[in-house]
Amino acid sequence: MAGHSSPPILFTPFTVRGVTLKNRIGVSPMCQYSSTDGLPTPWHMAHLGSRAAGGAGLVFVEATAVAPEGRISPGDMGLWSDAHARALAPVAEAVRLLGAVPAIQLAHAGRKASCLPPWAGGARIADPGAGGWTVQAPCPLPFNESDPLPAPLDLSGIAAVKRAFVDAARRAVDAGFEIIELHAAHGYLMHQFLSPLSNVRADAYGGSLENRMRLALETARAIREAIPDSMPLFTRVSATDWVENGWDLEQTVVLSGKLREAGVDVVDVSTGGLVPYAKIPVGPGFQVPFARAVRERAGVPTCAVGLITEAAQAEEVLASDAADIVLLGREMLREPYWAIKAAQALGVEPDWPVQYGYAVKRR
């Protein structure tokens, strides 16, 4: 038809396994440090519900600990019991009713656990009497030099971690989430096993790249087997430690290809977080080239993240084949209705909730 132009890619559906996102806009998992004993509170319902009402196609619940000792802080969300699944079910249902696909990121913080929330300084809570606990890691190497040494996981401890991820994945299915993401980025436990800077083990889980990838790949395969075939599995990775002789893009491409073979459908590509001294060149879209490289070289769909703030910028990420989905974090905190404003900016009719649309469309 003369004059007809195709819709922006940002507002086209994306289907993976049995799930279709109405658009390519997602809300990144963002820790709120506001849970009680790992359970959601009214804050989480308001926080996540407002982003779903704001038009995003995909809404992630924050990094959710698969075990109490895997929490970053005592206020982290958890999914280590059926009670947690029951409490999260209304959150997943609210996100769905508001038009987004409810997703959850499963995590274990490893040596970065047992900390104060960031607004209280983020320091390690070393004293059990103050709510802290002994942290776990591949090796007795702390995140900060001043931190107590973490307890290295033995083979039975590694097996327990894998079981905890699988059990949490099953609970996520029961709670009504439609996508699960395995967190293997930002310096948390899976990433600690991947990077040679934090993993100097001499057994089957350390040393060679194959060995350092073993835990992430075994966990991804076990989750894939435990959840329905129709349910997508994402994995978040840090594509580089931004430190010489650390984890890097070449290793990430190898890992991403093996994750795809293990049944992972989308790789969510971030960077950094492993060590506090990394020099990271932060700027608009600074992580997008890593998502492009993983997508092209590992043959797997990707999510792009990292200071994506404008509609035209997000559209260019997709139009240039760097990624299949864009995830926004801090910009979604500033503007829960970013997707609606992006639609207006790109000349698309916004997907208003019916409760709002009848009023805002009146002339």
VMD Tcl script that draws the C-alpha trace (Angstrom):
set ca {
  {0.00 0.00 0.00}
  {1.36 3.41 -0.97}
  {2.71 5.33 1.97}
  {2.59 2.33 4.29}
  {5.57 1.84 6.58}
  {6.26 -1.14 8.79}
  {5.86 -0.68 12.54}
  {8.92 -0.08 14.67}
  {10.58 -3.37 15.63}
  {10.35 -2.27 19.27}
  {6.58 -2.73 19.04}
  {6.47 -6.03 17.17}
  {5.79 -9.29 19.05}
  {8.56 -11.70 19.97}
  {7.79 -15.39 20.42}
  {10.05 -17.82 22.20}
  {8.87 -21.39 22.82}
  {5.26 -21.08 24.03}
  {5.41 -17.43 25.10}
  {4.78 -14.31 23.04}
  {5.80 -10.85 24.22}
  {3.53 -8.12 22.87}
  {6.60 -5.92 22.28}
  {10.39 -6.08 22.65}
  {10.54 -3.91 25.81}
  {11.45 -5.52 29.11}
  {11.94 -4.38 32.68}
  {15.29 -5.62 33.98}
  {15.47 -7.50 37.28}
  {16.19 -4.77 39.84}
  {16.82 -5.57 43.50}
  {14.53 -3.68 45.87}
  {16.07 -4.94 49.14}
  {12.58 -4.70 50.62}
  {11.51 -8.29 51.33}
  {10.84 -9.75 54.76}
  {12.35 -13.24 55.17}
  {12.52 -13.41 51.38}
  {8.80 -12.74 50.98}
  {7.31 -10.01 48.78}
  {5.58 -7.04 50.35}
  {3.03 -4.52 49.03}
  {6.01 -2.55 47.69}
  {6.77 -5.30 45.16}
  {3.20 -5.43 43.93}
  {3.15 -1.67 43.37}
  {6.65 -1.55 41.86}
  {6.19 -4.40 39.38}
  {2.52 -3.74 38.66}
  {3.16 -0.14 37.67}
  {5.77 -1.18 35.10}
  {3.39 -3.77 33.63}
  {0.62 -1.16 33.45}
  {3.13 1.13 31.77}
  {3.22 -1.04 28.67}
  {6.35 -3.19 28.91}
  {5.97 -6.59 27.27}
  {8.19 -8.35 29.81}
  {8.57 -7.66 33.54}
  {11.23 -9.41 35.61}
  {11.05 -9.88 39.35}
  {14.39 -8.99 40.92}
  {17.26 -11.40 41.54}
  {15.51 -13.99 43.70}
  {17.64 -16.10 45.99}
  {17.37 -19.88 45.69}
  {18.67 -20.29 49.26}
  {18.77 -17.99 52.31}
  {22.57 -17.81 52.17}
  {22.34 -16.76 48.52}
  {20.77 -13.39 49.30}
  {22.75 -10.24 48.63}
  {21.13 -8.65 51.66}
  {18.68 -9.73 54.37}
  {16.03 -7.82 52.37}
  {16.37 -9.86 49.18}
  {13.54 -11.75 47.55}
  {13.65 -15.53 47.92}
  {12.13 -18.68 46.46}
  {13.55 -21.38 48.72}
  {10.19 -22.63 50.04}
  {6.65 -23.27 48.88}
  {5.54 -20.37 51.08}
  {7.60 -18.05 48.90}
  {5.96 -19.45 45.78}
  {2.49 -18.89 47.25}
  {3.38 -15.31 48.17}
  {4.77 -14.57 44.69}
  {1.79 -16.04 42.82}
  {-0.34 -12.85 43.18}
  {2.57 -10.77 41.92}
  {2.92 -12.91 38.80}
  {-0.84 -12.79 38.26}
  {-0.94 -8.99 38.61}
  {1.83 -8.55 36.03}
  {-0.04 -10.87 33.65}
  {-3.40 -9.15 34.13}
  {-1.75 -5.81 33.43}
  {-0.58 -7.06 30.04}
  {3.04 -8.13 30.54}
  {4.71 -11.52 30.68}
  {5.79 -12.23 34.29}
  {9.37 -13.45 34.57}
  {11.73 -14.16 37.45}
  {15.50 -14.20 37.78}
  {16.92 -16.97 40.00}
  {20.18 -16.16 41.75}
  {22.77 -17.00 44.36}
  {25.08 -14.16 45.42}
  {28.01 -16.35 46.52}
  {30.77 -14.22 48.00}
  {28.75 -11.03 47.42}
  {26.06 -12.13 49.90}
  {25.30 -10.96 53.46}
  {25.56 -7.22 52.81}
  {23.68 -4.13 53.90}
  {21.35 -2.61 51.28}
  {23.07 -0.02 49.08}
  {21.33 2.94 50.71}
  {22.89 1.82 54.00}
  {26.36 1.61 52.47}
  {26.32 -1.96 51.11}
  {29.07 -3.19 53.45}
  {29.43 -6.86 54.40}
  {27.48 -7.90 57.49}
  {30.04 -10.17 59.10}
  {28.38 -10.58 62.49}
  {25.63 -13.22 62.68}
  {24.21 -11.27 65.60}
  {23.65 -8.34 63.21}
  {21.83 -10.53 60.67}
  {24.82 -11.70 58.67}
  {25.94 -15.19 57.68}
  {28.93 -17.09 56.30}
  {29.10 -16.64 52.54}
  {29.92 -19.31 49.97}
  {32.17 -19.16 46.93}
  {34.23 -21.37 44.60}
  {37.38 -20.44 46.55}
  {38.30 -18.58 49.76}
  {38.79 -15.30 47.87}
  {36.71 -12.35 49.15}
  {35.09 -9.70 46.96}
  {36.69 -6.90 49.01}
  {40.07 -7.49 50.60}
  {38.69 -6.40 53.97}
  {35.82 -8.94 53.88}
  {35.94 -12.22 55.83}
  {37.02 -15.15 53.67}
  {34.13 -17.00 52.02}
  {33.66 -20.73 52.65}
  {34.67 -22.69 49.53}
  {31.98 -25.04 48.26}
  {32.90 -28.72 48.22}
  {31.29 -31.12 45.75}
  {28.32 -31.79 48.03}
  {27.84 -28.04 48.43}
  {27.90 -27.57 44.65}
  {25.30 -30.33 44.28}
  {23.13 -28.60 46.88}
  {23.35 -25.31 44.96}
  {22.21 -27.01 41.75}
  {19.29 -28.65 43.59}
  {18.32 -25.29 45.05}
  {18.17 -23.71 41.58}
  {16.08 -26.58 40.21}
  {13.70 -26.54 43.18}
  {13.29 -22.78 42.86}
  {12.59 -23.15 39.13}
  {9.82 -25.64 39.85}
  {8.35 -23.23 42.40}
  {8.52 -20.42 39.87}
  {6.41 -22.53 37.50}
  {3.93 -23.21 40.30}
  {3.77 -19.48 41.10}
  {2.70 -18.69 37.54}
  {5.84 -17.15 36.08}
  {6.17 -17.67 32.34}
  {9.93 -17.10 31.89}
  {12.85 -18.07 34.14}
  {16.27 -16.45 33.97}
  {19.39 -18.04 35.44}
  {21.64 -15.32 36.87}
  {25.26 -16.00 35.88}
  {26.44 -12.38 35.83}
  {27.46 -9.40 37.97}
  {29.95 -11.25 40.11}
  {27.45 -13.57 41.78}
  {28.03 -17.28 42.36}
  {27.69 -18.62 38.80}
  {29.92 -15.82 37.51}
  {32.41 -16.51 40.32}
  {32.82 -20.05 38.99}
  {33.20 -18.78 35.41}
  {35.94 -16.22 35.93}
  {39.58 -17.22 36.44}
  {39.93 -14.21 38.76}
  {37.60 -15.78 41.35}
  {37.95 -19.48 40.53}
  {41.34 -21.06 41.17}
  {40.00 -24.51 41.99}
  {41.98 -27.61 40.96}
  {39.01 -30.00 40.59}
  {36.40 -30.57 37.88}
  {34.87 -27.13 38.55}
  {38.04 -25.07 38.10}
  {41.04 -24.51 35.87}
  {40.12 -24.94 32.20}
  {37.29 -23.03 30.53}
  {35.36 -26.29 30.25}
  {35.63 -26.83 34.00}
  {34.80 -23.24 34.94}
  {31.65 -23.41 32.77}
  {30.58 -26.70 34.26}
  {28.34 -25.41 37.08}
  {26.46 -22.92 34.91}
  {25.88 -25.50 32.17}
  {24.87 -28.30 34.54}
  {22.45 -25.95 36.28}
  {20.96 -24.71 33.01}
  {20.44 -28.30 31.80}
  {18.85 -29.32 35.09}
  {16.46 -26.36 35.05}
  {15.57 -27.05 31.41}
  {14.66 -30.63 32.31}
  {12.59 -29.52 35.32}
  {10.38 -26.93 33.60}
  {7.82 -27.33 30.80}
  {9.08 -27.50 27.23}
  {6.84 -24.54 26.45}
  {8.60 -22.33 29.04}
  {11.50 -20.15 27.90}
  {14.78 -20.19 29.81}
  {17.01 -17.12 29.74}
  {20.50 -16.74 31.20}
  {22.11 -13.44 32.17}
  {25.86 -13.28 31.63}
  {28.55 -10.68 32.16}
  {30.39 -10.64 28.82}
  {33.57 -9.22 30.36}
  {35.06 -8.54 33.78}
  {36.71 -5.41 32.30}
  {39.97 -6.70 33.84}
  {42.99 -8.24 32.08}
  {43.13 -12.04 32.32}
  {39.54 -12.19 33.57}
  {36.36 -13.46 31.99}
  {35.99 -11.96 28.52}
  {33.92 -11.87 25.35}
  {35.67 -14.85 23.72}
  {34.80 -17.08 26.67}
  {31.29 -15.63 26.76}
  {30.70 -16.59 23.12}
  {31.77 -20.18 23.87}
  {29.57 -20.30 26.97}
  {26.58 -18.83 25.12}
  {26.79 -21.45 22.39}
  {26.89 -24.21 24.96}
  {24.00 -22.62 26.87}
  {21.99 -22.70 23.64}
  {22.81 -26.40 23.26}
  {21.73 -26.92 26.89}
  {18.27 -25.51 26.14}
  {18.71 -21.83 26.97}
  {16.60 -19.76 24.60}
  {17.86 -16.21 25.16}
  {21.13 -14.85 26.55}
  {20.76 -11.59 28.47}
  {24.10 -9.83 27.97}
  {25.46 -7.50 30.63}
  {29.03 -6.92 31.87}
  {31.13 -6.46 35.00}
  {30.46 -6.93 38.68}
  {33.10 -9.51 39.55}
  {35.71 -7.28 41.18}
  {35.42 -3.82 42.75}
  {38.48 -2.38 40.95}
  {37.33 -2.84 37.34}
  {37.42 0.30 35.17}
  {34.14 0.24 33.23}
  {33.63 2.73 30.36}
  {30.01 3.51 31.16}
  {28.03 5.40 28.52}
  {24.79 5.18 26.54}
  {24.41 1.68 25.11}
  {27.91 0.68 26.22}
  {27.00 -2.99 26.58}
  {25.09 -3.35 23.31}
  {28.14 -4.44 21.23}
  {28.54 -7.47 23.50}
  {24.91 -8.51 22.88}
  {25.54 -8.17 19.14}
  {28.67 -10.31 19.29}
  {26.93 -13.07 21.26}
  {23.92 -13.02 18.93}
  {26.06 -13.21 15.78}
  {28.77 -15.59 16.95}
  {26.86 -17.95 19.28}
  {23.69 -18.05 17.20}
  {21.37 -17.30 20.10}
  {18.79 -14.52 20.61}
  {19.94 -11.82 23.01}
  {18.71 -9.11 25.34}
  {20.61 -5.83 25.30}
  {21.01 -3.74 28.45}
  {23.05 -0.77 29.66}
  {21.97 2.88 29.67}
  {19.28 2.45 27.05}
  {17.05 5.45 27.71}
  {15.49 6.77 24.49}
  {12.93 5.19 22.16}
  {14.98 5.83 19.02}
  {18.05 4.35 20.72}
  {16.14 1.18 21.66}
  {14.75 0.88 18.14}
  {18.24 1.18 16.65}
  {19.51 -1.66 18.87}
  {16.87 -3.94 17.38}
  {17.01 -2.58 13.82}
  {20.78 -3.13 13.71}
  {20.35 -6.78 14.76}
  {22.30 -6.32 17.98}
  {19.53 -7.92 20.06}
  {15.99 -9.25 20.03}
  {14.78 -7.58 23.24}
  {15.86 -4.42 25.07}
  {15.78 -4.41 28.86}
  {15.64 -1.17 30.77}
  {16.51 -0.70 34.43}
  {17.08 2.73 35.87}
  {15.13 4.44 33.11}
  {12.11 2.34 34.12}
  {12.57 3.59 37.68}
  {12.46 7.16 36.42}
  {9.51 6.50 34.11}
  {7.31 3.42 34.69}
  {5.31 4.40 31.59}
  {8.37 4.47 29.35}
  {6.83 2.00 26.88}
  {3.77 4.19 26.38}
  {5.93 7.26 25.83}
  {8.20 5.31 23.48}
  {5.17 4.31 21.42}
  {4.15 7.94 21.12}
  {7.69 8.95 20.16}
  {7.80 6.30 17.41}
  {4.32 7.03 16.05}
  {2.61 3.92 17.45}
  {-0.74 3.91 19.22}
  {0.09 3.36 22.91}
  {-1.21 0.26 24.62}
  {-2.99 2.02 27.47}
  {-4.65 -0.02 30.22}
  {-8.37 0.13 29.49}
  {-8.92 1.89 32.81}
  {-6.76 4.79 31.57}
  {-7.23 4.65 27.82}
  {-10.88 5.70 27.71}
  {-9.95 8.92 29.55}
  {-6.63 9.87 27.96}
  {-7.92 9.31 24.42}
  {-10.88 11.64 24.85}
  {-10.60 14.91 22.97}
}
mol new
graphics top color blue
foreach p $ca { graphics top sphere $p radius 0.5 }
foreach p [lrange $ca 0 end-1] q [lrange $ca 1 end] { graphics top cylinder $p $q radius 0.2 }
display resetview
